[in-house]
Amino acid sequence: MTPRRRRRSLALAVAPLVLLLAACAEDAPLDTLEPRGPQARTIDDLVAPVFLVAGVVFLFVQLGVLFLAWRFRQRRADDDALPDQVHGNTRLEIGWTVIPAVILVFVSVGTVATIIDLADEPEGATEVTVVGQQWWWEFRYDVDDDGTDDIVTANDLVVPAGEPVNLDITARDVIHSFWIPSLNGKLDAVPGRSHPLTIESDEPGVFRGQCTEFCGLSHAYMQMRVVALEPAEYDAWVDNQLRDATEPAAGSAAADGLEAFQTQCSSCHLVRGGNDDVFDGSAQVAGVAPDLTHLMSRGTFAGAMRDLWVDLDGNGEVDIDEVGGQLDRNALEAWLRDPGSVKPMSPPTRGMPNLNLSEEQIDALVAYLETLD
Ligand code: CUA
């Protein structure tokens, strides 16, 4: 064996081991095997038995291969006798056709039953439209069911815990894929189509997700979270989201920030009560950037790639009760200073441009954004 071939076989042998070890990570946020709601559990209930059967078949086949290789090995250099051939043995051939067919029938019955189960869209559930954008997720809620969306938010999909939520998934630009592994499987977000997906979380909590369809430059930086709140807290969240932003007091730093926001950010971002009358109330925003009316009620920004708040208890994750605590000013300022250095983008058509803001403008903008609670 040449050294190159030896290195290649070593790499081939080590790769599965590394993959196996990677599967042992604790508290992995995108773990499909840790269902946290009924839909994810339905999938898990199918995965577990299928894995078990596949594991038994795998072991049986591997042990068989090893046994046959050992049993019929070449014992002497001049020994070239072939073992008895089994070709044409009807019993064997019927056996190894029927057994896999029966196994596959069982697996397919379970799979179809699971698909039918997951297609169930409970009535009276909270309804949210999910829109994939390059490269972030938009969530739209039509609270009074009159055909217009009353709440438009980004990155954090806020839902009531313990209740089903029917999602209507689509995309604005290219195909994305919506995936919150703790709550349900993946579903593509396709422009011009609407795909239904129901999620439900057993308990209040935060569940991470990731876009899983290659959608361009920052596909890997396109994350989202489901924030499940106690139903009463969820109702309070809805009431707050329905409110317009309050205008900052004249002469304050936030008022300067609003002015900077109206001149610099208005062509893409909307703040209801902030810049929605900049162009005589017409819908001036391009619809390709997050609605910022209640930015400070979210836990993350920049496609959920950055925490908006300081992790005060230092457990490596900003918890729900840390939202609204201590703003991660450095992260937000770095984003305003040069968004492309935080997350790869190709403005002006895709992603946030570097507006070459002065430090005074950045300070004023942060002061204004801080009022958007
Ligand atoms: Cu959106 Cu990948």
Boltz pocket constraint, residues with backbone or C-beta under 6 A from the ligand:
constraints:
  - pocket:
      binder: B
      contacts: [[A, 132], [A, 133], [A, 135], [A, 175], [A, 176], [A, 177], [A, 211], [A, 212], [A, 213], [A, 214], [A, 215], [A, 216], [A, 218], [A, 219], [A, 220], [A, 222]]
      max_distance: 6.0
